[in-house]
Amino acid sequence: MKSSTKDKAEGKFHKVKGKIKEIAGKVSMNPDLEAEGKDEKKTGKIQEKIGEIKKIVGK
């Protein structure tokens, strides 16, 4: 698997995982879990963008 494809796939995974944590935190009224979910979602978005950039650059 190409590095760019791997980064994009892992980024999407982290975005989904972060969204689930964020919702679980809201439902259980756990602000720490909600914040952790938001952070992981942001990390996933960044990793996904890195994958897109690698694809454009050709790495």
N, C-alpha and C positions, 0 to 999 in steps of 0.2 A: 504494500500500500504506500502510495506517495505521501510524503511528509505533509503536503498541503491538504490532502484528503483526510489524513489522520487528524490534523488539527481542527478541520471543519467538523468532523464527526464528533470528536471529543468536546468541542465547543458546544455543539447542539445538545449533547448528553448533559453537560454541566448546566446549560440553560434550563433544561427540563427538570433536572434534579433540584436546582435552585428554586424553581417555581413551586415544586411540590413542597419543599421545606418552608417556603414563604407562606403558602396556604395552610400548611399544618401548624405553623406558628400562630397565624391569625385565629384559626379554629380553636386551638388549645390555649389561646391568650398567653403565649410564650414569646415575648418580644425578642429574646436572644435567638431563638430558632428562626423567627421571621427575618431578623437582620442577617443571620448566617445565610439564609436562602437568597436574600437580595444580593449579598456579596458574591455568592456562587454564581448567580445568574449573570452578574456583571462580568465576572471572570470568564464565563462561557462565551459571552458576546465578544470579548476581547480576543479569546483564543480562536473563535470562528473567523474574525476579521484577519488575524494573522495568517490563517489558512488561505483566505482569499488573496491576500497580498503575495504569499509564497507562490500561488498558482499563477498570478500575473507576472511575477518576476521569473518564474520558471524553475524554482527549487523544489 
